[in-house]
């Protein structure tokens, strides 16, 4: 494996910056539909959506979002949902391009093109199938009980995110440092805003200005 080239790295940075904006907008829209911030639950919610709404409100408080007069703030929750939804798509393509996306029954590597064929038979999209297989392979990473991943983003927003990943050059996923760069770029805009503001660095600002990382699960996965 080789390091990502400068041109591909610049393309990746642009893609990740766009993706964060789209993913956070999608997360905000989904939370608004579920009424997560509202005092009263929306009347249009089905029982399972009501249950998810309650889980998301509780998860928001675990992340540090405040609850005042039954109004739930969601800034940290939006950021987490956006991140989790995006990196599932990104990492799924990484698996596929490296022949590491495995069919759960056949136990053979499967490509994104194969996923498209399977999806056509099931009335789904290729990314639906690919993400399902990635979640099956890595349940400790893409946890089925994670409310951030159980929330449904709008079809239009998902297509935008999937297209961004599709448009990345295949060599991006074969380089040995591109994943690390992609997660560093996720924080780039926020880091720039914090540094420009001159505010005192606190708990909210610390991750964006200090994290230069490849996540632990990626390191372990790549090693084994």
Z-matrix of the N, CA and C atoms (Angstrom, degrees):
N
C 1 1.461
C 2 1.520 1 109.93
N 3 1.311 2 117.23 1 147.45
C 4 1.447 3 121.83 2 -178.59
C 5 1.522 4 110.73 3 -119.60
N 6 1.332 5 115.05 4 167.80
C 7 1.465 6 119.56 5 177.71
C 8 1.524 7 109.28 6 -76.79
N 9 1.317 8 115.56 7 151.99
C 10 1.455 9 121.15 8 -179.80
C 11 1.527 10 109.71 9 -69.01
N 12 1.321 11 117.16 10 139.22
C 13 1.460 12 121.18 11 -179.66
C 14 1.523 13 110.41 12 -72.30
N 15 1.329 14 115.19 13 162.75
C 16 1.463 15 119.82 14 -178.86
C 17 1.532 16 111.13 15 -61.53
N 18 1.336 17 116.58 16 -42.57
C 19 1.469 18 119.21 17 -178.01
C 20 1.523 19 111.72 18 -64.89
N 21 1.330 20 116.51 19 -41.21
C 22 1.463 21 119.68 20 178.23
C 23 1.521 22 110.83 21 -69.17
N 24 1.318 23 115.98 22 -34.47
C 25 1.464 24 119.58 23 178.26
C 26 1.522 25 110.54 24 -65.67
N 27 1.334 26 116.89 25 -40.40
C 28 1.465 27 120.11 26 177.28
C 29 1.517 28 111.05 27 -63.77
N 30 1.337 29 115.98 28 -40.44
C 31 1.463 30 120.52 29 177.78
C 32 1.525 31 110.51 30 -64.28
N 33 1.322 32 115.92 31 -41.34
C 34 1.467 33 120.69 32 179.08
C 35 1.525 34 110.97 33 -63.38
N 36 1.329 35 116.60 34 -42.03
C 37 1.458 36 119.69 35 179.72
C 38 1.525 37 110.90 36 -61.80
N 39 1.322 38 117.03 37 -44.02
C 40 1.459 39 121.10 38 178.61
C 41 1.520 40 111.04 39 -61.97
N 42 1.325 41 116.14 40 -41.74
C 43 1.465 42 121.01 41 -179.27
C 44 1.514 43 111.24 42 -64.93
N 45 1.322 44 116.92 43 -45.75
C 46 1.462 45 120.48 44 -177.74
C 47 1.527 46 111.01 45 -65.48
N 48 1.331 47 116.76 46 -38.30
C 49 1.464 48 120.50 47 177.73
C 50 1.531 49 110.56 48 -61.24
N 51 1.329 50 116.24 49 -45.16
C 52 1.469 51 120.28 50 177.29
C 53 1.524 52 110.82 51 -63.88
N 54 1.318 53 115.40 52 -42.38
C 55 1.462 54 120.25 53 -177.02
C 56 1.519 55 111.81 54 -61.88
N 57 1.334 56 117.05 55 -40.18
C 58 1.457 57 118.59 56 -179.42
C 59 1.519 58 111.08 57 -63.44
N 60 1.329 59 117.16 58 -42.33
C 61 1.454 60 119.86 59 178.48
C 62 1.518 61 112.08 60 -61.36
N 63 1.339 62 116.26 61 -44.73
C 64 1.457 63 120.96 62 -179.76
C 65 1.529 64 110.72 63 -66.54
N 66 1.320 65 116.77 64 -45.09
C 67 1.467 66 120.94 65 -176.97
C 68 1.522 67 111.84 66 -65.16
N 69 1.330 68 117.48 67 -39.37
C 70 1.461 69 119.81 68 179.35
C 71 1.529 70 111.10 69 -70.27
N 72 1.338 71 117.07 70 -36.55
C 73 1.461 72 120.11 71 175.61
C 74 1.526 73 110.00 72 -64.12
N 75 1.330 74 116.11 73 -42.52
C 76 1.465 75 120.85 74 179.49
C 77 1.524 76 111.26 75 -63.53
N 78 1.330 77 116.15 76 -41.84
C 79 1.465 78 119.94 77 179.50
C 80 1.522 79 110.84 78 -64.38
N 81 1.326 80 117.09 79 -42.43
C 82 1.464 81 121.23 80 179.31
C 83 1.528 82 110.86 81 -61.81
N 84 1.332 83 116.20 82 -42.62
C 85 1.461 84 120.52 83 179.21
C 86 1.525 85 111.29 84 -62.86
N 87 1.324 86 116.13 85 -43.31
C 88 1.463 87 120.23 86 -179.03
C 89 1.530 88 111.23 87 -65.26
N 90 1.323 89 116.81 88 -40.46
C 91 1.464 90 120.40 89 179.20
C 92 1.527 91 110.80 90 -67.73
N 93 1.331 92 116.74 91 -36.17
C 94 1.463 93 120.31 92 177.67
C 95 1.527 94 110.27 93 -64.27
N 96 1.325 95 116.88 94 -42.90
C 97 1.465 96 120.80 95 179.03
C 98 1.529 97 110.88 96 -60.61
N 99 1.324 98 116.16 97 -39.76
C 100 1.463 99 120.47 98 -179.39
C 101 1.526 100 112.48 99 -80.47
N 102 1.329 101 116.67 100 -10.31
C 103 1.455 102 119.92 101 -179.95
C 104 1.512 103 113.47 102 67.58
N 105 1.316 104 117.00 103 33.35
C 106 1.465 105 120.90 104 -175.31
C 107 1.525 106 111.95 105 -61.89
N 108 1.324 107 117.40 106 -35.36
C 109 1.465 108 120.15 107 -178.77
C 110 1.525 109 112.39 108 -83.77
N 111 1.320 110 117.59 109 -15.67
C 112 1.462 111 121.59 110 -170.67
C 113 1.528 112 112.78 111 -78.28
N 114 1.312 113 114.53 112 153.93
C 115 1.467 114 120.55 113 176.67
C 116 1.524 115 110.50 114 -65.09
N 117 1.321 116 116.64 115 -45.67
C 118 1.462 117 121.98 116 -179.39
C 119 1.523 118 110.10 117 -107.32
N 120 1.326 119 115.93 118 146.29
C 121 1.457 120 119.01 119 177.65
C 122 1.528 121 109.56 120 -72.84
N 123 1.326 122 118.62 121 144.59
C 124 1.464 123 121.72 122 176.53
C 125 1.534 124 111.14 123 -63.66
N 126 1.309 125 116.71 124 145.48
C 127 1.459 126 120.57 125 -177.34
C 128 1.523 127 113.05 126 -71.27
N 129 1.333 128 116.61 127 -20.39
C 130 1.466 129 119.24 128 -176.04
C 131 1.519 130 113.23 129 -79.50
N 132 1.326 131 118.44 130 -6.87
C 133 1.459 132 120.36 131 -175.06
C 134 1.524 133 112.05 132 -71.81
N 135 1.320 134 115.32 133 137.50
C 136 1.455 135 121.79 134 171.76
C 137 1.527 136 108.37 135 -79.95
N 138 1.344 137 118.09 136 163.42
C 139 1.476 138 119.88 137 -178.13
C 140 1.526 139 113.72 138 -53.06
N 141 1.345 140 117.28 139 -42.08
C 142 1.460 141 119.26 140 -178.62
C 143 1.530 142 111.32 141 -69.03
N 144 1.330 143 116.65 142 -31.87
C 145 1.463 144 120.15 143 176.60
C 146 1.524 145 110.72 144 -71.79
N 147 1.315 146 116.70 145 -35.66
C 148 1.462 147 120.54 146 176.03
C 149 1.524 148 110.36 147 -62.38
N 150 1.339 149 115.52 148 -43.15
C 151 1.461 150 119.55 149 178.91
C 152 1.522 151 111.00 150 -63.80
N 153 1.335 152 116.26 151 -41.33
C 154 1.465 153 119.96 152 178.46
C 155 1.524 154 110.29 153 -64.79
N 156 1.318 155 117.19 154 -39.19
C 157 1.472 156 121.17 155 177.87
C 158 1.524 157 110.17 156 -57.31
N 159 1.315 158 116.90 157 -46.15
C 160 1.467 159 120.51 158 179.48
C 161 1.523 160 111.62 159 -62.85
N 162 1.341 161 116.38 160 -40.49
C 163 1.463 162 120.20 161 178.87
C 164 1.523 163 111.24 162 -64.72
N 165 1.313 164 115.95 163 -40.12
C 166 1.459 165 120.01 164 -179.83
C 167 1.524 166 111.70 165 -67.38
N 168 1.329 167 116.80 166 -38.67
C 169 1.467 168 119.98 167 177.55
C 170 1.532 169 110.27 168 -63.64
N 171 1.317 170 115.79 169 -42.06
C 172 1.465 171 119.58 170 178.33
C 173 1.525 172 111.09 171 -66.65
N 174 1.328 173 115.97 172 -40.43
C 175 1.464 174 120.12 173 -179.89
C 176 1.525 175 110.87 174 -66.21
N 177 1.319 176 116.72 175 -37.11
C 178 1.466 177 120.39 176 177.31
C 179 1.522 178 110.50 177 -58.31
N 180 1.319 179 116.76 178 -42.80
C 181 1.476 180 120.15 179 179.44
C 182 1.525 181 111.13 180 -67.30
N 183 1.335 182 117.12 181 -34.76
C 184 1.462 183 119.97 182 176.36
C 185 1.523 184 111.02 183 -63.36
N 186 1.324 185 115.57 184 -32.55
C 187 1.472 186 120.67 185 -179.80
C 188 1.526 187 112.37 186 -79.69
N 189 1.339 188 116.39 187 -12.54
C 190 1.456 189 120.10 188 179.42
C 191 1.506 190 115.21 189 109.11
N 192 1.340 191 117.91 190 1.12
C 193 1.464 192 120.33 191 173.99
C 194 1.525 193 109.05 192 -70.50
N 195 1.314 194 116.64 193 141.71
C 196 1.463 195 121.01 194 -173.13
C 197 1.529 196 112.49 195 -88.57
N 198 1.324 197 114.48 196 155.45
C 199 1.461 198 122.54 197 174.28
C 200 1.526 199 107.19 198 -122.70
N 201 1.324 200 116.10 199 115.15
C 202 1.459 201 121.36 200 -179.04
C 203 1.519 202 109.39 201 -131.13
N 204 1.333 203 115.55 202 124.09
C 205 1.473 204 121.17 203 -178.39
C 206 1.524 205 111.00 204 51.90
N 207 1.321 206 115.13 205 40.65
C 208 1.466 207 124.35 206 177.80
C 209 1.532 208 113.63 207 69.05
N 210 1.329 209 117.63 208 4.57
C 211 1.459 210 121.47 209 175.04
C 212 1.532 211 107.76 210 -92.87
N 213 1.326 212 116.10 211 121.62
C 214 1.461 213 121.61 212 -175.20
C 215 1.528 214 110.80 213 -97.06
N 216 1.332 215 117.37 214 120.73
C 217 1.463 216 119.44 215 172.99
C 218 1.529 217 108.73 216 -74.91
N 219 1.325 218 117.01 217 155.28
C 220 1.471 219 119.40 218 -171.31
C 221 1.525 220 113.90 219 -138.42
N 222 1.317 221 119.01 220 15.41
C 223 1.465 222 119.45 221 -175.41
C 224 1.520 223 112.43 222 -58.85
N 225 1.321 224 116.83 223 -50.07
C 226 1.463 225 119.75 224 179.99
C 227 1.529 226 111.31 225 -66.66
N 228 1.317 227 116.01 226 -35.39
C 229 1.457 228 120.17 227 179.00
C 230 1.524 229 110.84 228 -64.75
N 231 1.326 230 117.09 229 -42.39
C 232 1.469 231 120.76 230 177.14
C 233 1.527 232 109.91 231 -58.80
N 234 1.318 233 116.66 232 -45.16
C 235 1.460 234 120.53 233 -178.72
C 236 1.526 235 111.25 234 -62.23
N 237 1.326 236 116.80 235 -41.19
C 238 1.469 237 119.43 236 -178.95
C 239 1.519 238 111.74 237 -68.72
N 240 1.334 239 116.56 238 -44.41
C 241 1.467 240 119.49 239 179.15
C 242 1.525 241 110.37 240 -60.03
N 243 1.319 242 116.62 241 -45.80
C 244 1.459 243 121.01 242 -179.71
C 245 1.528 244 110.93 243 -58.62
N 246 1.319 245 115.51 244 -47.01
C 247 1.466 246 120.83 245 -178.94
C 248 1.526 247 111.37 246 -62.89
N 249 1.334 248 117.69 247 -49.19
C 250 1.457 249 121.61 248 -176.02
C 251 1.529 250 111.43 249 -64.49
N 252 1.328 251 116.85 250 -42.62
C 253 1.457 252 120.35 251 -179.19
C 254 1.535 253 110.88 252 -66.03
N 255 1.324 254 116.44 253 -41.73
C 256 1.468 255 120.56 254 -179.82
C 257 1.510 256 111.61 255 -66.87
N 258 1.323 257 117.46 256 -47.49
C 259 1.455 258 117.53 257 -172.56
C 260 1.525 259 111.78 258 -73.32
N 261 1.336 260 118.69 259 -20.08
C 262 1.464 261 119.70 260 172.92
C 263 1.534 262 110.12 261 -65.59
N 264 1.328 263 116.56 262 -42.47
C 265 1.466 264 120.36 263 178.85
C 266 1.536 265 110.25 264 -66.81
N 267 1.325 266 116.00 265 -47.12
C 268 1.458 267 121.01 266 -177.74
C 269 1.524 268 111.57 267 -61.54
N 270 1.337 269 116.51 268 -46.97
C 271 1.459 270 120.27 269 -176.26
C 272 1.523 271 111.19 270 -71.26
N 273 1.336 272 116.48 271 -28.89
C 274 1.457 273 119.78 272 176.48
C 275 1.533 274 110.48 273 -62.20
N 276 1.330 275 116.76 274 -43.26
C 277 1.469 276 118.20 275 178.23
C 278 1.522 277 110.58 276 -68.21
N 279 1.328 278 117.38 277 -36.41
C 280 1.463 279 119.71 278 176.09
C 281 1.531 280 109.97 279 -56.70
N 282 1.323 281 116.38 280 -45.43
C 283 1.466 282 119.95 281 178.85
C 284 1.522 283 111.04 282 -60.70
N 285 1.335 284 115.96 283 -47.32
C 286 1.459 285 120.48 284 -176.37
C 287 1.521 286 111.53 285 -62.71
N 288 1.326 287 117.58 286 -44.67
C 289 1.462 288 121.09 287 -176.76
C 290 1.526 289 112.19 288 -68.04
N 291 1.317 290 117.10 289 -21.01
C 292 1.463 291 120.98 290 179.49
C 293 1.529 292 112.47 291 -104.50
N 294 1.347 293 115.84 292 16.55
C 295 1.474 294 122.08 293 179.21
C 296 1.526 295 111.76 294 57.70
N 297 1.327 296 114.83 295 35.88
C 298 1.465 297 120.18 296 -178.85
C 299 1.527 298 112.77 297 -113.42
N 300 1.336 299 116.56 298 0.89
C 301 1.457 300 120.49 299 175.44
C 302 1.523 301 106.79 300 -88.16
N 303 1.325 302 116.97 301 116.34
C 304 1.460 303 122.23 302 -169.98
C 305 1.529 304 111.59 303 -109.32
N 306 1.332 305 116.13 304 133.83
C 307 1.461 306 121.38 305 174.16
C 308 1.525 307 108.05 306 -66.79
N 309 1.330 308 119.65 307 126.39
C 310 1.466 309 121.12 308 -172.80
C 311 1.526 310 114.83 309 -65.14
N 312 1.319 311 117.78 310 -24.35
C 313 1.469 312 120.02 311 -179.84
C 314 1.527 313 111.91 312 -97.98
N 315 1.323 314 116.59 313 -45.58
C 316 1.462 315 120.37 314 -178.37
C 317 1.514 316 112.52 315 -77.61
N 318 1.350 317 116.12 316 -23.56
C 319 1.467 318 122.04 317 -178.58
C 320 1.530 319 111.89 318 60.68
N 321 1.339 320 115.78 319 33.28
C 322 1.453 321 121.74 320 176.42
C 323 1.526 322 108.97 321 -118.67
N 324 1.348 323 117.70 322 153.61
C 325 1.469 324 119.84 323 176.11
C 326 1.531 325 110.49 324 -60.34
N 327 1.318 326 115.57 325 145.23
C 328 1.457 327 121.05 326 -178.31
C 329 1.526 328 108.75 327 -134.22
N 330 1.318 329 116.15 328 141.05
C 331 1.456 330 120.96 329 -178.26
C 332 1.522 331 110.69 330 -93.46
N 333 1.329 332 116.18 331 169.20
C 334 1.460 333 119.84 332 175.92
C 335 1.522 334 110.70 333 -65.79
N 336 1.344 335 117.13 334 -31.94
C 337 1.467 336 120.36 335 176.53
C 338 1.532 337 110.24 336 -65.12
N 339 1.333 338 116.34 337 -40.08
C 340 1.467 339 119.99 338 176.22
C 341 1.526 340 110.49 339 -61.87
N 342 1.324 341 116.18 340 -40.04
C 343 1.465 342 120.95 341 179.63
C 344 1.528 343 110.66 342 -62.46
N 345 1.338 344 116.17 343 -36.15
C 346 1.460 345 120.49 344 178.11
C 347 1.528 346 110.69 345 -62.69
N 348 1.328 347 116.63 346 -41.43
C 349 1.463 348 120.66 347 -179.75
C 350 1.527 349 110.58 348 -66.10
N 351 1.316 350 116.77 349 -43.80
C 352 1.467 351 120.52 350 179.12
C 353 1.525 352 110.00 351 -64.58
N 354 1.317 353 116.13 352 -39.93
C 355 1.462 354 121.18 353 -178.24
C 356 1.520 355 111.54 354 -62.92
N 357 1.343 356 116.46 355 -38.92
C 358 1.464 357 120.61 356 -178.85
C 359 1.518 358 111.08 357 -60.24
N 360 1.324 359 116.81 358 -33.51
C 361 1.460 360 121.18 359 179.72
C 362 1.521 361 112.34 360 -75.39
N 363 1.326 362 116.21 361 -22.55
C 364 1.467 363 120.44 362 -175.47
C 365 1.529 364 113.04 363 -107.96
N 366 1.329 365 116.73 364 3.21
C 367 1.457 366 119.32 365 -179.77
C 368 1.513 367 113.21 366 69.70
N 369 1.343 368 116.33 367 30.03
C 370 1.457 369 121.73 368 179.69
C 371 1.527 370 108.55 369 -120.62
N 372 1.329 371 116.40 370 -177.36
C 373 1.455 372 120.48 371 173.34
C 374 1.520 373 109.44 372 -100.02
N 375 1.319 374 114.75 373 160.96
C 376 1.458 375 118.63 374 178.04
C 377 1.511 376 112.59 375 -59.96
N 378 1.338 377 116.17 376 -36.27
C 379 1.460 378 119.65 377 178.95
C 380 1.532 379 111.43 378 -68.29
N 381 1.349 380 116.70 379 -32.99
C 382 1.464 381 119.56 380 175.12
C 383 1.526 382 110.07 381 -57.59
N 384 1.321 383 115.10 382 -50.25
C 385 1.465 384 120.60 383 -178.28
C 386 1.524 385 110.98 384 -64.31
N 387 1.330 386 116.08 385 -46.69
C 388 1.468 387 120.18 386 -178.34
C 389 1.525 388 111.07 387 -60.19
N 390 1.334 389 116.52 388 -42.45
C 391 1.462 390 120.30 389 -179.96
C 392 1.521 391 111.11 390 -67.41
N 393 1.334 392 116.58 391 -36.69
C 394 1.467 393 120.02 392 176.98
C 395 1.522 394 110.60 393 -61.90
N 396 1.328 395 116.59 394 -43.89
C 397 1.459 396 120.35 395 -179.40
C 398 1.532 397 110.82 396 -66.97
N 399 1.333 398 116.43 397 -38.86
C 400 1.466 399 119.58 398 177.74
C 401 1.522 400 110.41 399 -63.71
N 402 1.332 401 116.46 400 -41.13
C 403 1.469 402 120.70 401 179.31
C 404 1.521 403 110.73 402 -66.12
N 405 1.334 404 116.13 403 -37.30
C 406 1.465 405 120.86 404 178.46
C 407 1.526 406 110.61 405 -64.34
N 408 1.338 407 115.61 406 -40.59
C 409 1.462 408 120.74 407 -178.89
C 410 1.520 409 112.35 408 -70.59
N 411 1.341 410 116.05 409 -36.79
C 412 1.464 411 121.28 410 -170.38
C 413 1.532 412 110.53 411 -127.23
N 414 1.344 413 117.48 412 63.28
C 415 1.473 414 120.10 413 -175.54
C 416 1.519 415 113.76 414 -64.93
N 417 1.336 416 117.96 415 -22.54
C 418 1.462 417 119.82 416 178.85
C 419 1.518 418 111.86 417 -78.49
N 420 1.345 419 116.62 418 -17.15
C 421 1.466 420 121.35 419 177.66
C 422 1.517 421 109.88 420 -95.30
N 423 1.340 422 115.72 421 -53.47
C 424 1.467 423 121.04 422 178.46
C 425 1.525 424 107.73 423 -100.43
N 426 1.310 425 116.24 424 75.84
C 427 1.461 426 121.65 425 -171.75
C 428 1.529 427 111.06 426 -68.60
N 429 1.336 428 116.75 427 129.59
C 430 1.469 429 119.44 428 -178.71
C 431 1.525 430 113.53 429 -65.30
N 432 1.342 431 116.97 430 -20.13
C 433 1.472 432 120.04 431 -179.91
C 434 1.527 433 112.38 432 -96.85
N 435 1.331 434 117.57 433 5.90
C 436 1.458 435 121.10 434 -178.48
C 437 1.522 436 109.18 435 -76.74
N 438 1.326 437 119.14 436 114.79
C 439 1.467 438 120.34 437 -178.58
C 440 1.522 439 112.74 438 -62.25
N 441 1.319 440 117.49 439 -26.73
C 442 1.469 441 120.43 440 179.10
C 443 1.528 442 111.65 441 -66.51
N 444 1.330 443 116.96 442 -26.79
C 445 1.456 444 121.32 443 178.49
C 446 1.524 445 111.93 444 -97.44
N 447 1.314 446 117.00 445 -18.91
C 448 1.471 447 119.91 446 179.82
C 449 1.525 448 111.90 447 -80.76
N 450 1.310 449 116.87 448 -20.83
C 451 1.461 450 119.54 449 179.68
C 452 1.527 451 109.72 450 -68.78
N 453 1.323 452 116.58 451 141.32
C 454 1.467 453 121.25 452 -177.73
C 455 1.526 454 110.16 453 -96.89
N 456 1.326 455 115.84 454 120.29
C 457 1.449 456 120.57 455 173.56
C 458 1.525 457 108.68 456 -82.74
N 459 1.316 458 116.57 457 157.94
C 460 1.463 459 119.76 458 -179.65
C 461 1.526 460 109.91 459 -63.88
N 462 1.328 461 115.25 460 150.71
C 463 1.464 462 121.10 461 -179.26
C 464 1.527 463 111.44 462 -58.24
N 465 1.321 464 116.49 463 -42.33
C 466 1.467 465 120.44 464 -178.94
C 467 1.522 466 111.49 465 -62.43
N 468 1.334 467 116.14 466 -44.37
C 469 1.467 468 119.70 467 -179.94
C 470 1.527 469 111.09 468 -65.57
N 471 1.325 470 116.51 469 -41.54
C 472 1.463 471 119.45 470 179.27
C 473 1.529 472 111.09 471 -62.63
N 474 1.328 473 115.95 472 -41.38
C 475 1.461 474 119.18 473 178.54
C 476 1.524 475 111.37 474 -61.62
N 477 1.334 476 116.01 475 -37.36
C 478 1.459 477 119.53 476 177.74
C 479 1.528 478 111.32 477 -63.26
N 480 1.330 479 116.29 478 -44.33
C 481 1.461 480 120.56 479 179.62
C 482 1.525 481 111.26 480 -65.95
N 483 1.327 482 115.73 481 -43.47
C 484 1.458 483 119.99 482 179.99
C 485 1.529 484 111.06 483 -63.98
N 486 1.329 485 116.60 484 -37.68
C 487 1.462 486 120.12 485 179.32
C 488 1.525 487 110.99 486 -66.03
N 489 1.323 488 116.11 487 -38.24
C 490 1.461 489 119.31 488 177.57
C 491 1.531 490 110.91 489 -60.43
N 492 1.324 491 116.24 490 -41.48
C 493 1.466 492 119.98 491 178.64
C 494 1.527 493 110.35 492 -69.78
N 495 1.333 494 116.66 493 -41.16
C 496 1.465 495 120.55 494 178.03
C 497 1.521 496 112.11 495 -59.05
N 498 1.328 497 116.42 496 -36.17
C 499 1.465 498 121.25 497 -174.48
C 500 1.527 499 113.40 498 -77.57
N 501 1.317 500 117.66 499 -13.34
C 502 1.463 501 119.64 500 178.22
C 503 1.531 502 110.24 501 -68.92
N 504 1.312 503 116.03 502 138.32
C 505 1.464 504 121.21 503 178.50
C 506 1.530 505 109.74 504 -59.71
N 507 1.322 506 115.70 505 139.17
C 508 1.465 507 120.56 506 -178.30
C 509 1.524 508 111.81 507 -56.64
N 510 1.332 509 117.51 508 -34.07
C 511 1.465 510 120.38 509 -178.83
C 512 1.523 511 111.99 510 -61.89
N 513 1.330 512 116.13 511 -23.32
C 514 1.467 513 119.46 512 177.42
C 515 1.522 514 110.49 513 -58.59
N 516 1.320 515 116.53 514 -35.90
C 517 1.457 516 121.00 515 -175.24
C 518 1.525 517 113.06 516 -88.33
N 519 1.319 518 116.09 517 -5.01
C 520 1.458 519 120.47 518 178.31
C 521 1.519 520 112.05 519 -101.68
N 522 1.336 521 117.01 520 -11.93
C 523 1.467 522 120.61 521 178.23
C 524 1.525 523 109.90 522 -75.34
N 525 1.318 524 116.32 523 151.11
C 526 1.463 525 119.29 524 -173.90
C 527 1.517 526 113.77 525 -83.57
N 528 1.341 527 118.11 526 -6.81
C 529 1.461 528 119.24 527 -177.53
C 530 1.528 529 113.33 528 -124.75
N 531 1.344 530 117.58 529 5.49
C 532 1.462 531 119.37 530 -173.83
C 533 1.522 532 112.78 531 -68.64
N 534 1.326 533 117.14 532 -34.54
C 535 1.464 534 118.87 533 179.04
C 536 1.523 535 111.08 534 -65.74
N 537 1.324 536 115.76 535 -41.70
C 538 1.458 537 118.67 536 176.91
C 539 1.517 538 111.69 537 -60.21
N 540 1.338 539 116.08 538 -43.00
C 541 1.460 540 119.90 539 178.10
C 542 1.524 541 111.13 540 -63.15
N 543 1.329 542 117.71 541 -39.82
C 544 1.466 543 120.11 542 -176.32
C 545 1.514 544 111.63 543 -62.40
N 546 1.330 545 117.52 544 -37.71
C 547 1.459 546 119.53 545 -179.70
C 548 1.529 547 111.78 546 -79.92
N 549 1.319 548 116.71 547 -27.16
C 550 1.454 549 119.14 548 172.40
C 551 1.526 550 110.07 549 -67.91
N 552 1.331 551 117.02 550 -41.50
C 553 1.464 552 121.16 551 179.17
C 554 1.528 553 111.35 552 -64.74
N 555 1.327 554 117.14 553 -28.74
C 556 1.467 555 120.16 554 178.88
C 557 1.524 556 111.23 555 -58.38
N 558 1.333 557 116.35 556 -32.38
C 559 1.463 558 121.43 557 -178.25
C 560 1.522 559 112.82 558 -93.68
N 561 1.330 560 117.67 559 -5.93
C 562 1.469 561 120.56 560 -167.84
C 563 1.528 562 113.02 561 -60.12
N 564 1.326 563 117.61 562 -48.38
C 565 1.464 564 120.33 563 -176.79
C 566 1.520 565 110.96 564 -64.65
N 567 1.329 566 115.62 565 -43.23
C 568 1.470 567 120.55 566 179.70
C 569 1.536 568 110.24 567 -63.09
N 570 1.326 569 116.25 568 -41.30
C 571 1.463 570 120.63 569 178.58
C 572 1.524 571 110.50 570 -61.63
N 573 1.326 572 116.45 571 -44.11
C 574 1.456 573 120.90 572 179.69
C 575 1.525 574 111.43 573 -62.08
N 576 1.340 575 116.53 574 -42.45
C 577 1.467 576 120.98 575 -179.80
C 578 1.526 577 110.86 576 -63.64
N 579 1.312 578 117.00 577 -41.89
C 580 1.470 579 121.22 578 -178.74
C 581 1.520 580 110.42 579 -66.84
N 582 1.326 581 116.17 580 -46.42
C 583 1.465 582 119.74 581 -179.31
C 584 1.527 583 111.34 582 -63.02
N 585 1.336 584 116.73 583 -36.97
C 586 1.463 585 120.52 584 -179.66
C 587 1.521 586 112.33 585 -72.23
N 588 1.337 587 116.65 586 -27.85
C 589 1.465 588 120.50 587 -176.35
C 590 1.520 589 112.58 588 -74.99
N 591 1.329 590 116.80 589 -27.19
C 592 1.456 591 120.30 590 -178.61
C 593 1.517 592 114.42 591 74.91
N 594 1.348 593 117.51 592 11.96
C 595 1.462 594 119.97 593 -178.74
C 596 1.518 595 110.15 594 -71.07
N 597 1.304 596 115.08 595 157.85
C 598 1.463 597 120.16 596 175.76
C 599 1.525 598 108.78 597 -69.11
N 600 1.324 599 116.57 598 135.21
C 601 1.455 600 120.92 599 -176.99
C 602 1.522 601 110.10 600 -75.50
N 603 1.334 602 115.50 601 117.96
C 604 1.453 603 121.46 602 177.70
C 605 1.508 604 110.48 603 -120.07
N 606 1.330 605 116.37 604 -163.48
C 607 1.463 606 121.35 605 -176.44
C 608 1.518 607 111.98 606 -61.22
N 609 1.352 608 117.19 607 -36.96
C 610 1.459 609 120.39 608 -178.71
C 611 1.522 610 112.15 609 -70.33
N 612 1.329 611 116.24 610 -32.64
C 613 1.461 612 120.05 611 -174.62
C 614 1.529 613 113.44 612 -91.64
N 615 1.320 614 116.92 613 -22.44
C 616 1.460 615 121.14 614 -170.72
C 617 1.531 616 114.00 615 -57.59
N 618 1.353 617 120.03 616 -47.35
C 619 1.466 618 118.64 617 -177.96
C 620 1.516 619 113.31 618 -59.60
N 621 1.316 620 116.58 619 -42.61
C 622 1.468 621 119.47 620 -175.25
C 623 1.515 622 112.54 621 -66.30
N 624 1.313 623 118.12 622 -33.97
C 625 1.467 624 119.81 623 -174.75
C 626 1.524 625 113.16 624 -94.22
N 627 1.332 626 117.95 625 -9.26
C 628 1.462 627 119.34 626 -176.60
C 629 1.510 628 114.38 627 -119.42
N 630 1.343 629 118.94 628 -19.73
C 631 1.457 630 119.99 629 -174.05
C 632 1.525 631 111.44 630 -80.12
N 633 1.305 632 115.95 631 115.65
C 634 1.459 633 124.04 632 170.11
C 635 1.521 634 104.40 633 -127.36
N 636 1.324 635 117.32 634 95.83
C 637 1.453 636 116.60 635 -162.63
C 638 1.516 637 114.95 636 -146.50
N 639 1.319 638 114.03 637 155.24
C 640 1.447 639 122.89 638 155.73
C 641 1.519 640 104.26 639 -110.10
N 642 1.313 641 116.62 640 127.64
C 643 1.455 642 119.77 641 -171.92
C 644 1.527 643 111.50 642 -61.19
N 645 1.346 644 116.21 643 151.92
C 646 1.460 645 121.41 644 -177.38
C 647 1.517 646 112.57 645 -54.64
N 648 1.338 647 116.70 646 -41.55
C 649 1.466 648 119.28 647 -177.10
C 650 1.522 649 110.90 648 -65.33
N 651 1.347 650 117.25 649 -31.18
C 652 1.454 651 120.05 650 179.18
C 653 1.522 652 110.39 651 -70.22
N 654 1.320 653 115.53 652 -43.84
C 655 1.455 654 119.76 653 178.81
C 656 1.524 655 110.38 654 -58.56
N 657 1.333 656 115.48 655 -47.56
C 658 1.469 657 119.93 656 -178.92
C 659 1.518 658 110.83 657 -63.30
N 660 1.349 659 115.65 658 -43.00
C 661 1.464 660 119.65 659 -178.65
C 662 1.527 661 110.94 660 -63.00
N 663 1.334 662 116.32 661 -45.46
C 664 1.464 663 120.46 662 -177.35
C 665 1.523 664 111.06 663 -67.20
N 666 1.331 665 116.87 664 -32.57
C 667 1.462 666 120.12 665 179.53
C 668 1.522 667 112.43 666 -71.23
N 669 1.337 668 115.23 667 -33.86
C 670 1.461 669 118.12 668 -172.76
C 671 1.526 670 113.45 669 -106.93
